[in-house]
């Protein structure tokens, strides 16, 4: 109660921005980009973003919802793991790895998403907290859910192995632009990298 009183001296409905906060959404988005870049995905909280933006946490939830939604907005990417996971799991089990890679490449191949995502990724490569930003987001919000839903043993390790494969693919194709990987058709990467992801998920330990 004390914290609420300190943050909000005037009682108001949850989720409504304070009077005079017409630019709250833009400030929240800018603060989120900075927080994610400095502290990584796991090290960033909605409260830390709200504090940096100078808004009530309720305002953040009003404009963006969850931390995952806010991360997606900060890189201008249509990332909805809550929708993607059921779709990934809906098809034949033997092609789960391919569907994961198809989903991730589908996001990165977007000409509106890639420029901002690359700025965040390149900035983060020199920061031990932010370097695995995209991989950590995908691990936490997508891969762990896939592994857990399949009731696999050592699901955490399997999710980490998939995340390492995904991070390597993203860096090789979009940052380092290794010639053959950068030029490879998406379908070919889905087939080849998807097969490795499939092994990580389903092969016996």
Helices and strands as residue ranges (DSSP letters): H 2-7, H 24-39, H 46-53, H 57-64, H 67-74, H 81-90, G 93-95, H 96-108, H 114-124, H 133-138, I 139-143, H 144-149, H 155-170, I 171-175, H 179-183, H 186-202
